[in-house]
Amino acid sequence: MKFILSTILCIICIILPLEGAFLQYAPSAKIAALSGISQLDGSASCLFLNPANIRQQFSATSSYTIPFSFEEISYKNIALSYRFGKTTIGIGYQDFGNDIYKEQSFITAANIKILSHYWLGVGLRYLNDKTKSFEAQNSYQADVGFRGEYRNLTFSTSYLNLNFGELENDPLPQENRTFISYTIAENLQAGFGFVKEFAYPFSFRVGISYYPLKYAGFFSGFHTEPNQFTAGCEFSFSNIKIQYAIETHEYLKSTHYISIQYGK
């Protein structure tokens, strides 16, 4: 029985990363609850999806995820960002897998305010792929993002893996993420758009962020390919935020996220 479980675990660990583990799992609970719409977040976690969306003066984030409630696998990440003048710089680390299979990536990113309401972001990643008893593989990935604001509207788009990075001739996922959000009220925002992984169908997404109280926020969302509902909450203590999110799946168990953020 132990051998069978180990075999199943190994297969899952290998298949998920090939489908783009780092691009499929949100880098924070809030972003997960908003169905991946990072422009409604603005923390350092955005550097993994669109570096142009980092807005805070200083941000430190840490997140822990249990994909599909499968406790033998975990996804962890940490990110830091700091803005000085018109430029924001950030660094991040991601870890996915377990003792049998592990993916790790290190990213450095920056965005710059190019006009009064426009930001351009770039990111560079180093990815390391390790399977037990096999030689490790590594690759590089370049990302670019853009954000524009006009009154209550915000538009953002990003392209991940512009350099067509590969791991031993296995192409890494290439992805375009394009969203529009609208500030309905000071404490209420909504966004929609799509994620397009090249060679796969569009994943259409919608997310809503609502803060009924200064220290409490609630989020929800939905996306297709596959059809998944997302929801989450946030509680703030001074500049520290604790977030939780859950993401359903058509056929598998739910995925749980928990994050701690510091930002100002």
Backbone as numpy.savetxt, mean C-alpha at the origin, in Angstrom:
# Nx Ny Nz CAx CAy CAz Cx Cy Cz
0.81 -35.51 8.37 -0.02 -34.31 8.37 0.85 -33.05 8.37
1.92 -33.07 9.17 2.81 -31.92 9.23 3.46 -31.66 7.88
3.81 -32.75 7.16 4.42 -32.60 5.83 3.42 -31.99 4.86
2.16 -32.44 4.91 1.13 -31.91 4.01 0.91 -30.43 4.25
0.81 -30.05 5.53 0.62 -28.64 5.86 1.79 -27.80 5.38
3.00 -28.31 5.54 4.19 -27.57 5.10 4.20 -27.41 3.59
3.75 -28.45 2.86 3.71 -28.39 1.40 2.69 -27.35 0.94
1.50 -27.38 1.54 0.47 -26.39 1.19 0.95 -24.99 1.48
1.59 -24.81 2.62 2.10 -23.51 3.01 3.14 -23.01 2.02
4.01 -23.90 1.59 5.05 -23.53 0.62 4.44 -23.09 -0.69
3.42 -23.83 -1.16 2.76 -23.48 -2.43 2.11 -22.10 -2.33
1.40 -21.85 -1.23 0.75 -20.55 -1.04 1.77 -19.43 -1.02
2.87 -19.65 -0.31 3.90 -18.62 -0.19 4.53 -18.30 -1.53
4.60 -19.28 -2.41 5.22 -19.05 -3.72 4.23 -18.39 -4.68
2.98 -18.86 -4.69 2.00 -18.33 -5.63 1.66 -16.88 -5.34
1.44 -16.52 -4.10 1.03 -15.16 -3.77 2.05 -14.12 -4.21
3.36 -14.29 -3.93 4.31 -13.28 -4.39 4.37 -13.17 -5.91
4.22 -14.29 -6.62 4.27 -14.21 -8.07 3.10 -13.40 -8.61
2.02 -13.30 -7.84 0.89 -12.49 -8.25 1.03 -11.04 -7.83
2.14 -10.73 -7.18 2.39 -9.35 -6.81 2.04 -9.04 -5.37
2.64 -9.78 -4.43 2.28 -9.61 -3.03 2.44 -8.18 -2.55
3.56 -7.58 -2.85 3.80 -6.24 -2.33 2.87 -5.21 -2.95
2.33 -5.51 -4.11 1.43 -4.56 -4.74 -0.03 -4.84 -4.38
-0.32 -6.04 -3.92 -1.70 -6.40 -3.62 -2.09 -6.04 -2.18
-1.16 -6.12 -1.26 -1.47 -5.81 0.13 -1.20 -4.35 0.42
-2.18 -3.69 1.02 -2.03 -2.27 1.34 -0.95 -2.08 2.40
-0.22 -0.95 2.33 0.88 -0.72 3.28 0.44 -0.16 4.62
-0.85 0.07 4.83 -1.34 0.49 6.14 -2.81 0.10 6.26
-3.29 0.05 7.50 -4.68 -0.33 7.72 -5.64 0.68 7.12
-5.32 1.97 7.23 -6.21 2.99 6.69 -6.31 2.88 5.18
-5.19 2.71 4.49 -5.20 2.57 3.04 -5.96 1.31 2.63
-5.80 0.22 3.40 -6.54 -1.01 3.12 -8.04 -0.77 3.25
-8.46 -0.06 4.31 -9.88 0.19 4.53 -10.47 1.09 3.45
-9.61 1.92 2.83 -10.05 2.81 1.76 -9.86 2.18 0.38
-9.71 0.85 0.37 -9.59 0.09 -0.88 -8.36 0.51 -1.69
-7.29 0.92 -1.00 -6.04 1.23 -1.68 -5.90 2.64 -2.18
-6.82 3.54 -1.83 -6.76 4.93 -2.31 -5.85 5.72 -1.36
-4.57 5.75 -1.67 -3.57 6.31 -0.75 -3.68 7.83 -0.62
-4.24 8.53 -1.59 -4.31 9.99 -1.51 -5.25 10.46 -0.41
-6.10 9.55 0.11 -6.95 9.88 1.24 -6.23 9.66 2.57
-4.98 9.22 2.50 -4.19 8.98 3.71 -3.14 10.07 3.90
-2.12 10.13 3.04 -1.12 11.19 3.10 0.07 10.90 3.99
0.12 9.72 4.64 1.24 9.38 5.52 2.41 8.82 4.72
3.48 8.46 5.44 4.66 7.89 4.79 4.35 6.58 4.07
3.29 5.88 4.47 2.91 4.62 3.82 2.64 4.79 2.33
2.29 6.01 1.92 1.98 6.26 0.51 3.16 6.02 -0.40
4.39 6.05 0.13 5.55 5.91 -0.75 5.61 4.56 -1.44
4.90 3.55 -0.89 4.86 2.24 -1.53 3.94 2.19 -2.73
2.95 3.10 -2.79 1.95 3.08 -3.86 2.03 4.28 -4.79
2.28 5.45 -4.22 2.44 6.67 -5.01 3.19 7.69 -4.15
4.50 7.85 -4.39 5.30 8.76 -3.55 4.83 10.21 -3.60
4.07 10.59 -4.62 3.58 11.97 -4.72 2.49 12.26 -3.69
1.92 11.21 -3.08 0.80 11.40 -2.16 1.23 11.66 -0.71
2.52 11.61 -0.41 2.97 11.91 0.96 2.78 13.41 1.20
2.02 13.76 2.25 1.69 15.15 2.49 2.16 15.67 3.85
2.39 14.81 4.81 2.66 15.25 6.16 4.08 15.82 6.31
4.24 16.72 7.27 5.55 17.30 7.56 6.53 16.23 8.00
6.09 15.40 8.95 6.87 14.23 9.39 5.93 13.08 9.63
6.31 11.89 9.20 5.44 10.73 9.35 6.27 9.48 9.59
5.81 8.66 10.53 6.41 7.35 10.79 5.28 6.34 10.89
5.33 5.28 10.12 4.24 4.30 10.10 4.79 2.89 10.22
4.02 2.03 10.84 4.36 0.62 10.96 3.07 -0.18 10.84
3.12 -1.27 10.07 1.91 -2.04 9.80 2.19 -3.54 9.85
1.19 -4.28 10.32 1.29 -5.74 10.39 0.00 -6.33 9.80
0.16 -7.30 8.90 -0.97 -7.86 8.18 -0.94 -9.39 8.23
-2.11 -10.00 8.39 -2.25 -11.46 8.30 -3.07 -11.76 7.05
-2.41 -12.08 5.93 -3.14 -12.32 4.68 -4.10 -13.50 4.79
-5.37 -13.27 4.47 -6.40 -14.29 4.42 -6.51 -15.07 5.74
-6.16 -14.41 6.86 -6.20 -15.02 8.21 -5.31 -16.25 8.31
-4.34 -16.36 7.41 -3.41 -17.50 7.41 -2.23 -17.13 8.31
-2.28 -17.56 9.56 -1.35 -17.09 10.57 0.10 -17.45 10.31
0.34 -18.44 9.45 1.72 -18.83 9.16 2.43 -17.85 8.24
1.67 -16.91 7.64 2.25 -15.92 6.75 1.98 -14.53 7.32
2.94 -13.65 7.21 2.72 -12.28 7.68 3.31 -11.29 6.67
2.77 -10.10 6.70 3.27 -9.01 5.87 3.50 -7.82 6.79
4.73 -7.34 6.85 5.09 -6.25 7.74 5.78 -5.15 6.94
5.57 -3.91 7.35 6.30 -2.83 6.71 6.47 -1.66 7.66
7.43 -0.83 7.36 7.69 0.38 8.13 8.13 1.47 7.15
7.71 2.71 7.40 8.06 3.81 6.50 8.26 5.09 7.29
9.18 5.92 6.82 9.46 7.22 7.43 9.51 8.27 6.33
9.01 9.46 6.61 9.10 10.55 5.64 9.26 11.88 6.37
9.89 12.82 5.67 10.10 14.15 6.25 10.09 15.18 5.13
9.38 16.29 5.37 9.31 17.35 4.36 10.11 18.56 4.80
10.91 19.06 3.86 11.61 20.32 4.10 11.48 21.17 2.84
10.91 22.36 3.03 10.65 23.21 1.87 9.62 22.57 0.96
9.92 22.49 -0.32 9.01 21.92 -1.31 9.28 20.43 -1.55
10.22 19.85 -0.82 10.61 18.47 -1.07 10.32 17.58 0.13
9.81 16.38 -0.14 9.58 15.37 0.89 10.38 14.13 0.52
11.12 13.60 1.47 11.89 12.38 1.23 11.38 11.28 2.16
11.53 10.03 1.74 11.05 8.93 2.56 11.82 7.65 2.30
11.81 6.77 3.28 12.41 5.44 3.15 11.43 4.42 3.71
11.51 3.19 3.22 10.59 2.17 3.70 11.17 0.77 3.56
10.58 -0.15 4.31 11.01 -1.56 4.29 9.76 -2.43 4.34
9.75 -3.51 3.56 8.64 -4.45 3.53 9.16 -5.88 3.70
8.36 -6.71 4.36 8.73 -8.11 4.60 7.47 -8.96 4.47
7.52 -9.92 3.57 6.37 -10.80 3.33 6.83 -12.25 3.35
6.04 -13.14 4.01 6.33 -14.56 3.97 6.55 -15.17 5.33
7.42 -16.19 5.37 7.75 -16.89 6.61 9.12 -17.53 6.46
9.40 -18.58 7.26 10.72 -19.21 7.22 10.98 -19.96 5.92
9.90 -20.38 5.22 10.07 -21.14 3.98 10.29 -20.21 2.79
9.48 -19.19 2.71 9.58 -18.24 1.60 9.49 -16.82 2.15
10.32 -15.92 1.62 10.32 -14.55 2.12 10.65 -13.58 0.98
9.88 -12.51 0.92 10.17 -11.38 0.03 10.45 -10.17 0.90
11.51 -9.45 0.56 11.84 -8.22 1.27 12.13 -7.13 0.24
11.74 -5.92 0.56 12.07 -4.81 -0.34 12.42 -3.59 0.49
13.34 -2.82 -0.05 13.78 -1.56 0.55 13.51 -0.46 -0.47
12.91 0.63 -0.03 12.55 1.68 -0.96 13.00 3.04 -0.44
13.45 3.86 -1.33 13.70 5.27 -1.04 12.91 6.08 -2.05
12.27 7.13 -1.58 11.36 7.89 -2.44 11.41 9.37 -2.10
10.92 10.18 -3.01 10.87 11.63 -2.79 9.79 12.23 -3.66
9.22 13.33 -3.20 8.34 14.11 -4.07 8.69 15.58 -3.94
8.36 16.33 -4.97 8.67 17.75 -5.00 7.47 18.52 -5.54
7.21 19.67 -4.97 6.13 20.53 -5.42 6.63 21.29 -6.64
6.10 20.96 -7.82 6.62 21.54 -9.06 5.88 22.82 -9.45
4.61 22.94 -9.06 3.82 24.16 -9.25 3.00 24.38 -7.99
2.15 25.37 -7.98 1.43 25.70 -6.75 0.52 24.58 -6.27
0.02 23.74 -7.20 -0.92 22.69 -6.79 -0.57 21.32 -7.39
0.71 21.11 -7.72 1.09 19.85 -8.35 2.37 19.30 -7.71
2.40 17.97 -7.57 3.54 17.30 -6.97 3.97 16.13 -7.86
5.27 15.95 -7.96 5.85 14.84 -8.71 6.66 13.98 -7.76
6.45 12.66 -7.79 7.16 11.75 -6.91 7.87 10.64 -7.65
8.99 10.19 -7.10 9.74 9.08 -7.69 10.17 8.14 -6.56
10.34 6.87 -6.90 10.78 5.89 -5.93 11.67 4.85 -6.56
12.60 4.31 -5.78 13.49 3.26 -6.25 13.51 2.15 -5.21
13.25 0.91 -5.65 13.19 -0.23 -4.73 14.26 -1.26 -5.05
14.72 -1.90 -3.99 15.57 -3.09 -4.12 14.78 -4.25 -3.53
14.55 -5.28 -4.33 13.76 -6.42 -3.91 14.63 -7.66 -3.77
14.40 -8.41 -2.69 15.14 -9.64 -2.42 14.16 -10.77 -2.19
14.35 -11.87 -2.90 13.44 -13.00 -2.88 14.23 -14.23 -2.40
13.75 -14.87 -1.31 14.47 -16.00 -0.74 13.54 -17.17 -0.50
13.90 -18.33 -1.05 13.20 -19.58 -0.78 14.17 -20.52 -0.10
13.71 -21.18 0.97 14.58 -22.04 1.75 15.25 -23.10 0.87
16.55 -23.26 1.04 17.37 -24.23 0.30 17.66 -23.81 -1.13
17.25 -22.61 -1.54 17.54 -22.11 -2.88 18.32 -20.80 -2.78
19.00 -20.47 -3.85 19.78 -19.23 -3.88 18.84 -18.02 -3.95
19.18 -16.98 -3.21 18.36 -15.77 -3.19 18.43 -15.04 -4.53
17.35 -14.35 -4.89 17.29 -13.56 -6.10 17.01 -12.10 -5.73
17.45 -11.19 -6.58 17.19 -9.78 -6.29 16.93 -9.01 -7.57
16.31 -7.85 -7.41 15.98 -7.02 -8.56 15.77 -5.59 -8.10
15.67 -4.67 -9.08 15.41 -3.26 -8.79 14.12 -2.85 -9.48
13.47 -1.86 -8.90 12.22 -1.37 -9.47 12.14 0.14 -9.31
11.74 0.82 -10.39 11.58 2.27 -10.37 10.10 2.63 -10.48
9.67 3.59 -9.65 8.27 4.03 -9.63 8.20 5.54 -9.85
7.06 6.00 -10.34 6.85 7.44 -10.50 5.39 7.75 -10.18
5.14 8.91 -9.59 3.77 9.29 -9.25 3.52 10.78 -9.43
2.27 11.15 -9.53 1.88 12.54 -9.73 0.62 12.82 -8.92
0.53 14.03 -8.35 -0.67 14.45 -7.64 -0.99 15.90 -7.98
-2.27 16.18 -8.24 -2.70 17.53 -8.51 -3.94 17.86 -7.69
-4.03 19.11 -7.22 -5.17 19.52 -6.39 -5.82 20.76 -7.00
-7.15 20.78 -6.98 -7.90 21.95 -7.43 -9.12 22.09 -6.55
-9.10 23.08 -5.67 -10.18 23.28 -4.70 -10.41 21.99 -3.92
-11.62 21.42 -4.02 -11.92 20.22 -3.22 -11.58 18.91 -3.94
-11.04 19.02 -5.14 -10.71 17.83 -5.93 -9.22 17.52 -5.86
-8.91 16.23 -5.80 -7.52 15.78 -5.86 -7.42 14.64 -6.87
-6.43 14.72 -7.75 -6.18 13.68 -8.75 -4.79 13.12 -8.52
-4.65 11.81 -8.60 -3.32 11.20 -8.48 -3.21 10.00 -9.40
-2.01 9.77 -9.89 -1.74 8.59 -10.70 -0.30 8.16 -10.47
-0.05 6.87 -10.55 1.31 6.36 -10.37 1.54 5.16 -11.27
2.79 4.96 -11.64 3.21 3.82 -12.45 4.34 3.12 -11.71
4.11 1.84 -11.39 5.08 1.07 -10.62 5.80 0.08 -11.52
7.10 -0.02 -11.32 7.99 -0.89 -12.10 8.13 -0.41 -13.55
8.50 0.84 -13.69 8.71 1.42 -15.02 9.86 0.77 -15.77
10.82 0.21 -15.03 12.02 -0.35 -15.66 11.86 -1.82 -16.04
10.63 -2.38 -15.91 10.38 -3.78 -16.27 11.28 -4.74 -15.48
11.39 -4.52 -14.18 12.22 -5.37 -13.34 11.76 -6.82 -13.34
12.73 -7.74 -13.20 12.44 -9.16 -13.22 13.20 -9.88 -12.11
12.68 -11.04 -11.70 13.38 -11.95 -10.79 13.62 -13.24 -11.54
14.86 -13.47 -11.97 15.21 -14.67 -12.72 14.24 -14.91 -13.88
14.07 -13.87 -14.70 13.23 -13.91 -15.91 11.73 -13.98 -15.61
11.33 -13.87 -14.34 9.92 -13.75 -13.99 9.60 -12.27 -13.81
8.83 -11.67 -14.71 8.56 -10.23 -14.63 7.86 -9.85 -13.33
8.29 -8.78 -12.72 7.60 -8.23 -11.56 6.35 -7.50 -12.04
5.31 -7.42 -11.21 4.07 -6.76 -11.65 4.32 -5.29 -12.01
3.66 -4.85 -13.07 3.63 -3.43 -13.44 2.22 -2.94 -13.20
2.12 -1.76 -12.62 0.81 -1.33 -12.17 0.62 0.16 -12.35
-0.59 0.54 -12.77 -1.00 1.94 -12.80 -2.14 2.11 -11.80
-2.02 3.13 -10.94 -3.05 3.42 -9.95 -3.52 4.86 -10.17
-4.76 5.05 -10.56 -5.30 6.38 -10.87 -6.58 6.61 -10.08
-6.63 7.74 -9.35 -7.77 8.02 -8.49 -8.13 9.51 -8.50
-9.40 9.78 -8.24 -9.91 11.13 -8.02 -10.66 11.12 -6.69
-10.39 12.10 -5.85 -11.10 12.20 -4.57 -11.70 13.59 -4.42
-12.74 13.66 -3.59 -13.45 14.92 -3.39 -13.69 15.13 -1.90
-13.37 16.32 -1.41 -13.62 16.67 -0.02 -15.03 17.21 0.09
-15.95 16.39 0.58 -17.36 16.76 0.68 -17.57 17.75 1.82
-16.92 17.48 2.93 -16.94 18.35 4.10 -15.59 18.24 4.79
-15.36 19.04 5.80 -14.07 19.03 6.48 -13.72 17.65 7.04
-14.73 16.90 7.43 -14.49 15.58 8.03 -14.95 14.42 7.15
-15.27 14.69 5.88 -15.79 13.65 4.99 -15.16 13.75 3.61
-14.55 12.64 3.17 -13.93 12.57 1.85 -14.33 11.27 1.16
-14.39 11.32 -0.16 -14.70 10.13 -0.95 -13.80 10.09 -2.17
-13.45 8.90 -2.60 -12.59 8.76 -3.78 -12.97 7.54 -4.59
-12.60 7.58 -5.87 -12.83 6.43 -6.74 -11.77 6.42 -7.83
-11.62 5.28 -8.48 -10.63 5.16 -9.55 -10.37 3.71 -9.85
-9.16 3.40 -10.31 -8.86 2.02 -10.70 -7.38 1.70 -10.47
-7.15 0.40 -10.37 -5.79 -0.15 -10.36 -5.71 -1.07 -11.56
-4.71 -0.85 -12.39 -4.56 -1.68 -13.60 -3.18 -2.33 -13.58
-3.18 -3.63 -13.26 -1.94 -4.40 -13.39 -1.87 -4.87 -14.83
-0.79 -4.51 -15.53 -0.70 -4.81 -16.95 -0.90 -6.29 -17.21
-1.67 -6.60 -18.25 -2.04 -7.96 -18.66 -3.15 -8.55 -17.82
-3.71 -7.75 -16.89 -4.84 -8.20 -16.08 -5.97 -7.17 -16.17
-7.20 -7.57 -15.83 -8.33 -6.63 -15.93 -8.20 -5.45 -14.96
-8.96 -4.39 -15.23 -9.02 -3.24 -14.34 -9.67 -3.66 -13.01
-9.14 -3.12 -11.93 -9.76 -3.27 -10.62 -10.33 -1.91 -10.23
-11.64 -1.76 -10.28 -12.28 -0.48 -9.96 -12.49 -0.37 -8.46
-12.25 0.83 -7.92 -12.24 1.01 -6.47 -12.95 2.28 -6.03
-13.53 2.20 -4.84 -14.17 3.36 -4.24 -13.89 3.31 -2.74
-13.70 4.48 -2.12 -13.43 4.54 -0.70 -14.01 5.80 -0.07
-14.39 5.71 1.20 -14.96 6.84 1.94 -14.26 6.97 3.29
-13.90 8.19 3.63 -13.26 8.49 4.90 -14.14 9.47 5.68
-14.48 9.12 6.93 -15.37 9.96 7.73 -14.86 10.06 9.16
-14.71 11.29 9.64 -14.27 11.56 11.01 -15.40 12.25 11.78
-16.26 11.48 12.43 -17.35 12.09 13.20 -16.84 12.83 14.43
-15.68 12.40 14.92 -15.04 13.03 16.07 -13.59 13.34 15.72
-13.00 14.28 16.43 -11.62 14.68 16.15 -10.65 13.51 16.34
-10.96 12.63 17.28 -10.03 11.56 17.62 -10.48 10.19 17.11
-11.48 10.15 16.24 -11.96 8.86 15.74 -12.38 8.99 14.28
-11.94 8.04 13.46 -12.29 8.03 12.05 -12.75 6.65 11.62
-13.62 6.62 10.62 -14.14 5.35 10.10 -14.02 5.36 8.58
-13.66 4.21 8.02 -13.40 4.11 6.59 -14.08 2.88 6.01
-14.42 2.96 4.74 -14.99 1.80 4.06 -14.68 1.90 2.57
-14.76 0.77 1.89 -14.47 0.77 0.46 -14.90 -0.53 -0.20
-14.71 -0.56 -1.51 -15.04 -1.75 -2.30 -14.19 -1.74 -3.55
-13.77 -2.92 -4.00 -13.09 -3.00 -5.30 -13.38 -4.33 -5.97
-13.16 -4.33 -7.27 -13.41 -5.51 -8.10 -12.09 -6.22 -8.40
-12.20 -7.40 -9.00 -11.03 -8.19 -9.44 -10.03 -8.48 -8.33
-10.38 -9.27 -7.34 -11.70 -9.86 -7.10 -12.59 -8.89 -6.34
-13.89 -9.22 -6.22 -14.82 -8.37 -5.47 -14.50 -8.45 -3.98
-14.15 -7.33 -3.38 -13.78 -7.30 -1.97 -14.34 -6.06 -1.30
-14.87 -6.24 -0.10 -15.30 -5.12 0.72 -14.22 -4.82 1.76
-14.05 -3.56 2.06 -13.05 -3.16 3.05 -13.69 -2.22 4.07
-13.18 -2.25 5.28 -13.68 -1.36 6.33 -12.61 -1.24 7.40
-12.65 -0.13 8.14 -11.66 0.05 9.18 -11.96 1.26 10.05
-11.13 1.44 11.05 -11.31 2.56 11.97 -9.94 3.07 12.42
-9.95 4.28 12.99 -8.73 4.91 13.47 -9.04 5.68 14.75
-8.15 5.55 15.72 -8.27 6.30 16.96 -6.97 7.04 17.22
-7.07 8.33 17.49 -5.89 9.18 17.63 -5.69 9.61 19.08
-4.42 9.66 19.46 -4.00 10.17 20.76 -2.85 11.13 20.51
-3.15 12.42 20.55 -2.18 13.43 20.16 -1.80 13.19 18.71
-0.53 12.95 18.40 -0.10 12.72 17.01 0.03 11.23 16.68
-0.37 10.37 17.62 -0.27 8.93 17.41 -1.64 8.38 17.00
-1.63 7.54 15.96 -2.87 6.96 15.46 -2.77 5.43 15.46
-3.82 4.80 15.94 -3.92 3.34 15.90 -5.05 2.98 14.94
-4.74 2.14 13.96 -5.69 1.82 12.91 -5.91 0.31 12.79
-7.12 -0.04 12.41 -7.46 -1.44 12.14 -8.31 -1.51 10.88
-8.10 -2.56 10.09 -8.90 -2.75 8.87 -9.11 -4.22 8.61
-10.19 -4.51 7.90 -10.48 -5.87 7.46 -10.86 -5.82 5.99
-10.42 -6.83 5.26 -10.69 -6.92 3.82 -11.24 -8.30 3.52
-12.43 -8.36 2.97 -13.05 -9.65 2.66 -12.48 -10.21 1.36
-12.85 -11.45 1.04 -12.45 -12.08 -0.21 -13.57 -12.99 -0.67
-13.70 -13.15 -1.99 -14.78 -13.97 -2.54 -14.70 -15.43 -2.11
-13.49 -15.96 -2.02 -13.32 -17.39 -1.78 -12.47 -17.71 -0.55
-11.58 -16.80 -0.15 -10.69 -17.04 0.97 -11.18 -16.29 2.21
-10.53 -16.55 3.32 -10.87 -15.86 4.56 -10.44 -14.39 4.49
-10.91 -13.60 5.41 -10.63 -12.16 5.43 -9.17 -11.90 5.79
-8.68 -10.74 5.32 -7.35 -10.28 5.65 -7.45 -9.16 6.69
-6.63 -9.23 7.73 -6.67 -8.25 8.81 -5.41 -7.39 8.81
-5.58 -6.12 9.07 -4.48 -5.16 9.11 -4.51 -4.40 10.44
-3.35 -4.10 10.98 -3.25 -3.20 12.12 -2.04 -2.30 11.91
-2.19 -1.02 12.16 -1.11 -0.05 11.93 -1.00 0.92 13.09
0.22 1.42 13.27 0.48 2.50 14.20 1.17 3.61 13.42
0.67 4.82 13.53 1.25 5.95 12.79 1.53 7.12 13.73
2.60 7.81 13.40 2.89 9.09 14.05 3.05 10.11 12.95
2.35 11.21 13.06 2.45 12.20 11.99 2.01 13.57 12.44
2.55 14.58 11.73 2.15 15.96 12.00 2.39 16.80 10.76
